[in-house]
Amino acid sequence: MEITIQERLGQRVKALRVKKGWSQEKLAELTGFHRTYIGMVERGERNISLQNIFSLSKQFGLSLEELFKDL
Amino acid sequence: MEITIQERLGQRVKALRVKKGWSQEKLAELTGFHRTYIGMVERGERNISLQNIFSLSKQFGLSLEELFKDL
């Protein structure tokens, strides 16, 4: 079964969050998103918008190009 | 005035479309989006979703990393 682009980005977000040592609650606080939204994004359950992708990339200190690297 | 991420992606999409020699109608046909939606995306008026960004990148034969390069 193929992994969708939503799932691939979700896994990337989770890996970056864990690397930062942040809980979902912490990332939610930093971005202003709800914690349950973060969980849904990480599980690939949300078709996240450009603005929200951009907000996440900024929190991780990455450009969008870097966020999507090899995805 | 700062150019928003929506406008930057819109300009990228337009530049890639023009480089391919495609009209907005042609890109609409290829992606299944409405022509007016393509226009709005190119003008940075839409907070486009990951799935739709991915559809555009596939039509241009680019990865998401390439689509967002230096954006």
Backbone of each chain as nested JSON, in Angstrom:
{
  "chains": [
    {"id": "A", "residues": [
      {"number": 1, "name": "MET", "atoms": {"N": [0.853, -1.2, 0.0], "CA": [0.0, 0.0, 0.0], "C": [0.885, 1.246, 0.0]}},
      {"number": 2, "name": "GLU", "atoms": {"N": [0.582, 2.109, -0.911], "CA": [1.403, 3.312, -1.058], "C": [1.138, 4.303, 0.077]}},
      {"number": 3, "name": "ILE", "atoms": {"N": [2.203, 4.936, 0.531], "CA": [2.068, 5.97, 1.547], "C": [1.69, 7.275, 0.855]}},
      {"number": 4, "name": "THR", "atoms": {"N": [0.645, 7.904, 1.319], "CA": [0.175, 9.145, 0.687], "C": [1.104, 10.306, 1.04]}},
      {"number": 5, "name": "ILE", "atoms": {"N": [0.967, 11.37, 0.263], "CA": [1.771, 12.566, 0.532], "C": [1.418, 13.143, 1.908]}},
      {"number": 6, "name": "GLN", "atoms": {"N": [0.165, 13.021, 2.309], "CA": [-0.231, 13.502, 3.641], "C": [0.5, 12.712, 4.729]}},
      {"number": 7, "name": "GLU", "atoms": {"N": [0.588, 11.395, 4.523], "CA": [1.274, 10.545, 5.512], "C": [2.779, 10.828, 5.527]}},
      {"number": 8, "name": "ARG", "atoms": {"N": [3.343, 11.042, 4.334], "CA": [4.78, 11.316, 4.271], "C": [5.116, 12.625, 4.984]}},
      {"number": 9, "name": "LEU", "atoms": {"N": [4.317, 13.655, 4.745], "CA": [4.562, 14.928, 5.432], "C": [4.324, 14.771, 6.933]}},
      {"number": 10, "name": "GLY", "atoms": {"N": [3.301, 14.004, 7.288], "CA": [3.017, 13.77, 8.708], "C": [4.173, 13.109, 9.426]}},
      {"number": 11, "name": "GLN", "atoms": {"N": [4.762, 12.111, 8.776], "CA": [5.919, 11.417, 9.368], "C": [7.102, 12.363, 9.503]}},
      {"number": 12, "name": "ARG", "atoms": {"N": [7.273, 13.24, 8.505], "CA": [8.349, 14.227, 8.546], "C": [8.15, 15.19, 9.721]}},
      {"number": 13, "name": "VAL", "atoms": {"N": [6.919, 15.672, 9.869], "CA": [6.599, 16.602, 10.958], "C": [6.866, 15.934, 12.309]}},
      {"number": 14, "name": "LYS", "atoms": {"N": [6.417, 14.695, 12.449], "CA": [6.623, 13.979, 13.714], "C": [8.117, 13.805, 14.011]}},
      {"number": 15, "name": "ALA", "atoms": {"N": [8.864, 13.411, 12.983], "CA": [10.308, 13.195, 13.174], "C": [11.0, 14.499, 13.586]}},
      {"number": 16, "name": "LEU", "atoms": {"N": [10.618, 15.593, 12.96], "CA": [11.223, 16.898, 13.288], "C": [10.838, 17.327, 14.705]}},
      {"number": 17, "name": "ARG", "atoms": {"N": [9.573, 17.089, 15.057], "CA": [9.099, 17.445, 16.397], "C": [9.861, 16.657, 17.467]}},
      {"number": 18, "name": "VAL", "atoms": {"N": [9.99, 15.348, 17.243], "CA": [10.677, 14.486, 18.207], "C": [12.152, 14.88, 18.329]}},
      {"number": 19, "name": "LYS", "atoms": {"N": [12.752, 15.206, 17.171], "CA": [14.155, 15.637, 17.15], "C": [14.354, 16.906, 17.982]}},
      {"number": 20, "name": "LYS", "atoms": {"N": [13.355, 17.772, 17.988], "CA": [13.407, 19.003, 18.773], "C": [13.139, 18.738, 20.258]}},
      {"number": 21, "name": "GLY", "atoms": {"N": [12.664, 17.522, 20.555], "CA": [12.328, 17.197, 21.938], "C": [11.007, 17.806, 22.384]}},
      {"number": 22, "name": "TRP", "atoms": {"N": [10.149, 18.105, 21.401], "CA": [8.863, 18.739, 21.7], "C": [7.748, 17.704, 21.76]}},
      {"number": 23, "name": "SER", "atoms": {"N": [6.832, 17.886, 22.688], "CA": [5.586, 17.114, 22.719], "C": [4.644, 17.696, 21.661]}},
      {"number": 24, "name": "GLN", "atoms": {"N": [3.575, 16.972, 21.357], "CA": [2.551, 17.53, 20.456], "C": [1.975, 18.802, 21.065]}},
      {"number": 25, "name": "GLU", "atoms": {"N": [1.827, 18.804, 22.4], "CA": [1.3, 19.977, 23.116], "C": [2.219, 21.184, 22.887]}},
      {"number": 26, "name": "LYS", "atoms": {"N": [3.523, 20.936, 22.961], "CA": [4.493, 22.021, 22.786], "C": [4.406, 22.605, 21.374]}},
      {"number": 27, "name": "LEU", "atoms": {"N": [4.373, 21.704, 20.367], "CA": [4.28, 22.176, 18.983], "C": [2.954, 22.914, 18.751]}},
      {"number": 28, "name": "ALA", "atoms": {"N": [1.905, 22.428, 19.375], "CA": [0.602, 23.095, 19.283], "C": [0.697, 24.511, 19.851]}},
      {"number": 29, "name": "GLU", "atoms": {"N": [1.333, 24.618, 20.991], "CA": [1.501, 25.919, 21.647], "C": [2.307, 26.874, 20.755]}},
      {"number": 30, "name": "LEU", "atoms": {"N": [3.387, 26.364, 20.177], "CA": [4.267, 27.191, 19.343], "C": [3.579, 27.672, 18.066]}},
      {"number": 31, "name": "THR", "atoms": {"N": [2.767, 26.812, 17.484], "CA": [2.153, 27.143, 16.195], "C": [0.776, 27.79, 16.346]}},
      {"number": 32, "name": "GLY", "atoms": {"N": [0.169, 27.603, 17.51], "CA": [-1.194, 28.099, 17.692], "C": [-2.248, 27.132, 17.189]}},
      {"number": 33, "name": "PHE", "atoms": {"N": [-1.824, 25.939, 16.757], "CA": [-2.779, 24.909, 16.337], "C": [-3.246, 24.142, 17.564]}},
      {"number": 34, "name": "HIS", "atoms": {"N": [-4.353, 23.414, 17.41], "CA": [-4.834, 22.565, 18.498], "C": [-4.0, 21.281, 18.532]}},
      {"number": 35, "name": "ARG", "atoms": {"N": [-3.8, 20.745, 19.729], "CA": [-3.007, 19.529, 19.861], "C": [-3.59, 18.379, 19.024]}},
      {"number": 36, "name": "THR", "atoms": {"N": [-4.907, 18.279, 18.985], "CA": [-5.511, 17.191, 18.206], "C": [-5.258, 17.373, 16.699]}},
      {"number": 37, "name": "TYR", "atoms": {"N": [-5.156, 18.639, 16.275], "CA": [-4.837, 18.923, 14.858], "C": [-3.424, 18.434, 14.547]}},
      {"number": 38, "name": "ILE", "atoms": {"N": [-2.475, 18.707, 15.443], "CA": [-1.095, 18.23, 15.266], "C": [-1.089, 16.703, 15.117]}},
      {"number": 39, "name": "GLY", "atoms": {"N": [-1.839, 16.029, 15.971], "CA": [-1.903, 14.558, 15.908], "C": [-2.452, 14.08, 14.573]}},
      {"number": 40, "name": "MET", "atoms": {"N": [-3.498, 14.737, 14.096], "CA": [-4.097, 14.354, 12.809], "C": [-3.125, 14.609, 11.653]}},
      {"number": 41, "name": "VAL", "atoms": {"N": [-2.411, 15.725, 11.699], "CA": [-1.413, 16.028, 10.657], "C": [-0.33, 14.945, 10.669]}},
      {"number": 42, "name": "GLU", "atoms": {"N": [0.158, 14.598, 11.85], "CA": [1.245, 13.603, 11.942], "C": [0.8, 12.22, 11.452]}},
      {"number": 43, "name": "ARG", "atoms": {"N": [-0.487, 11.918, 11.603], "CA": [-0.999, 10.631, 11.126], "C": [-1.431, 10.699, 9.657]}},
      {"number": 44, "name": "GLY", "atoms": {"N": [-1.24, 11.848, 9.031], "CA": [-1.58, 11.996, 7.617], "C": [-3.064, 12.081, 7.376]}},
      {"number": 45, "name": "GLU", "atoms": {"N": [-3.807, 12.486, 8.397], "CA": [-5.268, 12.518, 8.284], "C": [-5.805, 13.875, 7.825]}},
      {"number": 46, "name": "ARG", "atoms": {"N": [-4.916, 14.859, 7.689], "CA": [-5.376, 16.187, 7.266], "C": [-4.69, 16.628, 5.98]}},
      {"number": 47, "name": "ASN", "atoms": {"N": [-5.497, 17.188, 5.097], "CA": [-4.989, 17.776, 3.862], "C": [-4.6, 19.22, 4.186]}},
      {"number": 48, "name": "ILE", "atoms": {"N": [-3.472, 19.354, 4.834], "CA": [-3.003, 20.62, 5.433], "C": [-2.791, 21.7, 4.375]}},
      {"number": 49, "name": "SER", "atoms": {"N": [-3.09, 22.926, 4.725], "CA": [-2.969, 24.046, 3.782], "C": [-1.545, 24.604, 3.743]}},
      {"number": 50, "name": "LEU", "atoms": {"N": [-1.261, 25.334, 2.665], "CA": [0.051, 25.959, 2.493], "C": [0.422, 26.828, 3.704]}},
      {"number": 51, "name": "GLN", "atoms": {"N": [-0.508, 27.63, 4.18], "CA": [-0.216, 28.511, 5.312], "C": [0.17, 27.695, 6.557]}},
      {"number": 52, "name": "ASN", "atoms": {"N": [-0.53, 26.605, 6.783], "CA": [-0.224, 25.801, 7.972], "C": [1.084, 25.028, 7.81]}},
      {"number": 53, "name": "ILE", "atoms": {"N": [1.357, 24.576, 6.58], "CA": [2.645, 23.928, 6.303], "C": [3.771, 24.939, 6.57]}},
      {"number": 54, "name": "PHE", "atoms": {"N": [3.542, 26.175, 6.125], "CA": [4.541, 27.231, 6.281], "C": [4.762, 27.545, 7.774]}},
      {"number": 55, "name": "SER", "atoms": {"N": [3.69, 27.582, 8.544], "CA": [3.81, 27.818, 9.99], "C": [4.659, 26.727, 10.652]}},
      {"number": 56, "name": "LEU", "atoms": {"N": [4.423, 25.491, 10.263], "CA": [5.206, 24.381, 10.831], "C": [6.677, 24.507, 10.438]}},
      {"number": 57, "name": "SER", "atoms": {"N": [6.935, 24.778, 9.154], "CA": [8.326, 24.875, 8.691], "C": [9.074, 25.969, 9.446]}},
      {"number": 58, "name": "LYS", "atoms": {"N": [8.391, 27.098, 9.697], "CA": [9.039, 28.19, 10.434], "C": [9.395, 27.758, 11.852]}},
      {"number": 59, "name": "GLN", "atoms": {"N": [8.51, 27.028, 12.51], "CA": [8.8, 26.558, 13.869], "C": [10.014, 25.63, 13.891]}},
      {"number": 60, "name": "PHE", "atoms": {"N": [10.156, 24.854, 12.829], "CA": [11.3, 23.934, 12.769], "C": [12.563, 24.638, 12.245]}},
      {"number": 61, "name": "GLY", "atoms": {"N": [12.421, 25.893, 11.852], "CA": [13.581, 26.634, 11.341], "C": [14.009, 26.159, 9.962]}},
      {"number": 62, "name": "LEU", "atoms": {"N": [13.059, 25.672, 9.194], "CA": [13.359, 25.137, 7.862], "C": [12.613, 25.913, 6.782]}},
      {"number": 63, "name": "SER", "atoms": {"N": [13.197, 25.962, 5.59], "CA": [12.464, 26.459, 4.429], "C": [11.502, 25.356, 3.983]}},
      {"number": 64, "name": "LEU", "atoms": {"N": [10.551, 25.713, 3.133], "CA": [9.644, 24.68, 2.61], "C": [10.425, 23.663, 1.78]}},
      {"number": 65, "name": "GLU", "atoms": {"N": [11.432, 24.155, 1.074], "CA": [12.29, 23.245, 0.297], "C": [12.937, 22.202, 1.22]}},
      {"number": 66, "name": "GLU", "atoms": {"N": [13.419, 22.661, 2.354], "CA": [14.055, 21.737, 3.306], "C": [13.022, 20.804, 3.953]}},
      {"number": 67, "name": "LEU", "atoms": {"N": [11.854, 21.358, 4.271], "CA": [10.806, 20.53, 4.887], "C": [10.426, 19.36, 3.985]}},
      {"number": 68, "name": "PHE", "atoms": {"N": [10.396, 19.617, 2.667], "CA": [9.971, 18.591, 1.703], "C": [11.139, 17.786, 1.136]}},
      {"number": 69, "name": "LYS", "atoms": {"N": [12.331, 18.002, 1.659], "CA": [13.523, 17.339, 1.11], "C": [13.358, 15.813, 1.065]}},
      {"number": 70, "name": "ASP", "atoms": {"N": [13.545, 15.25, -0.136], "CA": [13.491, 13.795, -0.35], "C": [12.168, 13.158, 0.077]}},
      {"number": 71, "name": "LEU", "atoms": {"N": [11.111, 13.954, 0.152], "CA": [9.838, 13.408, 0.648], "C": [9.127, 12.595, -0.431]}}
    ]},
    {"id": "B", "residues": [
      {"number": 1, "name": "MET", "atoms": {"N": [6.294, 46.103, 0.888], "CA": [5.273, 45.136, 1.287], "C": [5.787, 43.719, 1.024]}},
      {"number": 2, "name": "GLU", "atoms": {"N": [5.672, 42.897, 2.012], "CA": [6.218, 41.551, 1.877], "C": [5.318, 40.679, 0.995]}},
      {"number": 3, "name": "ILE", "atoms": {"N": [5.972, 39.896, 0.171], "CA": [5.223, 38.95, -0.666], "C": [4.889, 37.723, 0.18]}},
      {"number": 4, "name": "THR", "atoms": {"N": [3.639, 37.333, 0.199], "CA": [3.226, 36.187, 1.018], "C": [3.668, 34.873, 0.382]}},
      {"number": 5, "name": "ILE", "atoms": {"N": [3.631, 33.83, 1.192], "CA": [3.989, 32.51, 0.679], "C": [3.0, 32.076, -0.408]}},
      {"number": 6, "name": "GLN", "atoms": {"N": [1.746, 32.484, -0.274], "CA": [0.768, 32.157, -1.317], "C": [1.138, 32.826, -2.634]}},
      {"number": 7, "name": "GLU", "atoms": {"N": [1.577, 34.088, -2.543], "CA": [1.963, 34.81, -3.759], "C": [3.24, 34.222, -4.359]}},
      {"number": 8, "name": "ARG", "atoms": {"N": [4.177, 33.84, -3.493], "CA": [5.43, 33.273, -4.013], "C": [5.175, 31.957, -4.744]}},
      {"number": 9, "name": "LEU", "atoms": {"N": [4.347, 31.097, -4.145], "CA": [4.023, 29.837, -4.824], "C": [3.239, 30.118, -6.107]}},
      {"number": 10, "name": "GLY", "atoms": {"N": [2.341, 31.092, -6.06], "CA": [1.565, 31.451, -7.246], "C": [2.449, 31.888, -8.395]}},
      {"number": 11, "name": "GLN", "atoms": {"N": [3.444, 32.714, -8.092], "CA": [4.379, 33.172, -9.123], "C": [5.181, 32.001, -9.683]}},
      {"number": 12, "name": "ARG", "atoms": {"N": [5.558, 31.077, -8.8], "CA": [6.292, 29.885, -9.236], "C": [5.438, 29.044, -10.181]}},
      {"number": 13, "name": "VAL", "atoms": {"N": [4.189, 28.83, -9.793], "CA": [3.269, 28.031, -10.615], "C": [3.091, 28.684, -11.99]}},
      {"number": 14, "name": "LYS", "atoms": {"N": [2.894, 29.989, -11.992], "CA": [2.707, 30.702, -13.264], "C": [3.955, 30.58, -14.149]}},
      {"number": 15, "name": "ALA", "atoms": {"N": [5.132, 30.772, -13.533], "CA": [6.385, 30.691, -14.295], "C": [6.574, 29.289, -14.891]}},
      {"number": 16, "name": "LEU", "atoms": {"N": [6.242, 28.266, -14.105], "CA": [6.383, 26.885, -14.588], "C": [5.377, 26.602, -15.714]}},
      {"number": 17, "name": "ARG", "atoms": {"N": [4.17, 27.113, -15.55], "CA": [3.135, 26.912, -16.577], "C": [3.547, 27.579, -17.896]}},
      {"number": 18, "name": "VAL", "atoms": {"N": [4.011, 28.828, -17.792], "CA": [4.41, 29.568, -18.993], "C": [5.599, 28.878, -19.675]}},
      {"number": 19, "name": "LYS", "atoms": {"N": [6.533, 28.393, -18.846], "CA": [7.703, 27.675, -19.378], "C": [7.288, 26.425, -20.163]}},
      {"number": 20, "name": "LYS", "atoms": {"N": [6.211, 25.787, -19.713], "CA": [5.698, 24.596, -20.414], "C": [4.925, 24.987, -21.675]}},
      {"number": 21, "name": "GLY", "atoms": {"N": [4.619, 26.289, -21.798], "CA": [3.825, 26.737, -22.938], "C": [2.344, 26.44, -22.774]}},
      {"number": 22, "name": "TRP", "atoms": {"N": [1.917, 26.279, -21.522], "CA": [0.513, 25.939, -21.253], "C": [-0.289, 27.185, -20.908]}},
      {"number": 23, "name": "SER", "atoms": {"N": [-1.515, 27.245, -21.373], "CA": [-2.474, 28.262, -20.93], "C": [-3.022, 27.833, -19.568]}},
      {"number": 24, "name": "GLN", "atoms": {"N": [-3.696, 28.762, -18.891], "CA": [-4.365, 28.374, -17.633], "C": [-5.396, 27.277, -17.913]}},
      {"number": 25, "name": "GLU", "atoms": {"N": [-6.053, 27.376, -19.057], "CA": [-7.049, 26.368, -19.442], "C": [-6.399, 24.984, -19.56]}},
      {"number": 26, "name": "LYS", "atoms": {"N": [-5.198, 24.961, -20.158], "CA": [-4.495, 23.689, -20.349], "C": [-4.114, 23.086, -18.996]}},
      {"number": 27, "name": "LEU", "atoms": {"N": [-3.565, 23.914, -18.095], "CA": [-3.177, 23.416, -16.771], "C": [-4.417, 22.965, -16.0]}},
      {"number": 28, "name": "ALA", "atoms": {"N": [-5.511, 23.687, -16.165], "CA": [-6.77, 23.298, -15.522], "C": [-7.202, 21.917, -16.018]}},
      {"number": 29, "name": "GLU", "atoms": {"N": [-7.107, 21.732, -17.322], "CA": [-7.503, 20.454, -17.933], "C": [-6.632, 19.306, -17.4]}},
      {"number": 30, "name": "LEU", "atoms": {"N": [-5.325, 19.561, -17.32], "CA": [-4.378, 18.529, -16.88], "C": [-4.571, 18.153, -15.414]}},
      {"number": 31, "name": "THR", "atoms": {"N": [-4.89, 19.124, -14.589], "CA": [-4.993, 18.871, -13.144], "C": [-6.413, 18.543, -12.692]}},
      {"number": 32, "name": "GLY", "atoms": {"N": [-7.377, 18.898, -13.535], "CA": [-8.773, 18.7, -13.131], "C": [-9.308, 19.858, -12.296]}},
      {"number": 33, "name": "PHE", "atoms": {"N": [-8.501, 20.903, -12.112], "CA": [-8.967, 22.088, -11.385], "C": [-9.726, 22.995, -12.359]}},
      {"number": 34, "name": "HIS", "atoms": {"N": [-10.496, 23.917, -11.819], "CA": [-11.189, 24.897, -12.65], "C": [-10.197, 25.979, -13.068]}},
      {"number": 35, "name": "ARG", "atoms": {"N": [-10.389, 26.527, -14.267], "CA": [-9.487, 27.562, -14.75], "C": [-9.439, 28.769, -13.814]}},
      {"number": 36, "name": "THR", "atoms": {"N": [-10.555, 29.126, -13.246], "CA": [-10.564, 30.29, -12.341], "C": [-9.772, 29.977, -11.068]}},
      {"number": 37, "name": "TYR", "atoms": {"N": [-9.77, 28.712, -10.647], "CA": [-8.979, 28.311, -9.473], "C": [-7.493, 28.476, -9.774]}},
      {"number": 38, "name": "ILE", "atoms": {"N": [-7.064, 28.049, -10.965], "CA": [-5.659, 28.224, -11.385], "C": [-5.273, 29.703, -11.319]}},
      {"number": 39, "name": "GLY", "atoms": {"N": [-6.142, 30.568, -11.835], "CA": [-5.878, 32.009, -11.802], "C": [-5.726, 32.526, -10.382]}},
      {"number": 40, "name": "MET", "atoms": {"N": [-6.592, 32.083, -9.501], "CA": [-6.542, 32.519, -8.105], "C": [-5.261, 32.031, -7.417]}},
      {"number": 41, "name": "VAL", "atoms": {"N": [-4.887, 30.789, -7.701], "CA": [-3.638, 30.241, -7.141], "C": [-2.452, 31.07, -7.634]}},
      {"number": 42, "name": "GLU", "atoms": {"N": [-2.418, 31.36, -8.934], "CA": [-1.289, 32.111, -9.497], "C": [-1.199, 33.523, -8.918]}},
      {"number": 43, "name": "ARG", "atoms": {"N": [-2.34, 34.11, -8.566], "CA": [-2.34, 35.444, -7.968], "C": [-2.147, 35.406, -6.452]}},
      {"number": 44, "name": "GLY", "atoms": {"N": [-1.971, 34.197, -5.904], "CA": [-1.736, 34.077, -4.466], "C": [-2.984, 34.299, -3.64]}},
      {"number": 45, "name": "GLU", "atoms": {"N": [-4.133, 34.093, -4.262], "CA": [-5.406, 34.354, -3.57], "C": [-5.971, 33.126, -2.874]}},
      {"number": 46, "name": "ARG", "atoms": {"N": [-5.328, 31.98, -3.053], "CA": [-5.85, 30.76, -2.434], "C": [-4.803, 30.132, -1.52]}},
      {"number": 47, "name": "ASN", "atoms": {"N": [-5.288, 29.698, -0.363], "CA": [-4.459, 28.964, 0.581], "C": [-4.54, 27.492, 0.199]}},
      {"number": 48, "name": "ILE", "atoms": {"N": [-3.815, 27.159, -0.849], "CA": [-3.906, 25.858, -1.515], "C": [-3.506, 24.702, -0.584]}},
      {"number": 49, "name": "SER", "atoms": {"N": [-4.175, 23.579, -0.745], "CA": [-3.921, 22.418, 0.121], "C": [-2.759, 21.575, -0.393]}},
      {"number": 50, "name": "LEU", "atoms": {"N": [-2.222, 20.767, 0.506], "CA": [-1.112, 19.87, 0.157], "C": [-1.443, 19.005, -1.051]}},
      {"number": 51, "name": "GLN", "atoms": {"N": [-2.641, 18.432, -1.07], "CA": [-3.016, 17.553, -2.198], "C": [-3.001, 18.318, -3.524]}},
      {"number": 52, "name": "ASN", "atoms": {"N": [-3.488, 19.547, -3.502], "CA": [-3.521, 20.328, -4.745], "C": [-2.128, 20.809, -5.146]}},
      {"number": 53, "name": "ILE", "atoms": {"N": [-1.296, 21.139, -4.157], "CA": [0.103, 21.484, -4.45], "C": [0.791, 20.282, -5.098]}},
      {"number": 54, "name": "PHE", "atoms": {"N": [0.51, 19.101, -4.553], "CA": [1.118, 17.856, -5.053], "C": [0.647, 17.574, -6.483]}},
      {"number": 55, "name": "SER", "atoms": {"N": [-0.634, 17.8, -6.755], "CA": [-1.162, 17.616, -8.123], "C": [-0.442, 18.528, -9.113]}},
      {"number": 56, "name": "LEU", "atoms": {"N": [-0.237, 19.78, -8.717], "CA": [0.468, 20.724, -9.594], "C": [1.911, 20.272, -9.82]}},
      {"number": 57, "name": "SER", "atoms": {"N": [2.591, 19.889, -8.744], "CA": [4.003, 19.491, -8.877], "C": [4.137, 18.296, -9.819]}},
      {"number": 58, "name": "LYS", "atoms": {"N": [3.204, 17.357, -9.733], "CA": [3.25, 16.186, -10.615], "C": [3.086, 16.59, -12.082]}},
      {"number": 59, "name": "GLN", "atoms": {"N": [2.179, 17.525, -12.349], "CA": [1.991, 17.984, -13.728], "C": [3.253, 18.648, -14.267]}},
      {"number": 60, "name": "PHE", "atoms": {"N": [3.985, 19.328, -13.389], "CA": [5.226, 19.978, -13.826], "C": [6.411, 19.007, -13.82]}},
      {"number": 61, "name": "GLY", "atoms": {"N": [6.185, 17.789, -13.374], "CA": [7.263, 16.794, -13.341], "C": [8.302, 17.099, -12.279]}},
      {"number": 62, "name": "LEU", "atoms": {"N": [7.85, 17.753, -11.199], "CA": [8.76, 18.156, -10.123], "C": [8.369, 17.498, -8.805]}},
      {"number": 63, "name": "SER", "atoms": {"N": [9.366, 17.279, -7.943], "CA": [9.076, 16.901, -6.563], "C": [8.627, 18.158, -5.821]}},
      {"number": 64, "name": "LEU", "atoms": {"N": [8.056, 17.973, -4.639], "CA": [7.662, 19.14, -3.837], "C": [8.906, 19.933, -3.453]}},
      {"number": 65, "name": "GLU", "atoms": {"N": [9.988, 19.227, -3.172], "CA": [11.254, 19.904, -2.853], "C": [11.671, 20.818, -4.007]}},
      {"number": 66, "name": "GLU", "atoms": {"N": [11.557, 20.323, -5.22], "CA": [11.929, 21.13, -6.393], "C": [10.951, 22.286, -6.603]}},
      {"number": 67, "name": "LEU", "atoms": {"N": [9.655, 22.008, -6.404], "CA": [8.651, 23.051, -6.577], "C": [8.917, 24.238, -5.642]}},
      {"number": 68, "name": "PHE", "atoms": {"N": [9.361, 23.924, -4.413], "CA": [9.581, 24.978, -3.406], "C": [11.008, 25.504, -3.384]}},
      {"number": 69, "name": "LYS", "atoms": {"N": [11.834, 25.063, -4.336], "CA": [13.254, 25.445, -4.346], "C": [13.448, 26.952, -4.313]}},
      {"number": 70, "name": "ASP", "atoms": {"N": [14.202, 27.419, -3.318], "CA": [14.544, 28.858, -3.155], "C": [13.31, 29.77, -3.051]}},
      {"number": 71, "name": "LEU", "atoms": {"N": [12.165, 29.183, -2.648], "CA": [10.955, 30.014, -2.627], "C": [10.925, 30.912, -1.397]}}
    ]}
  ]
}
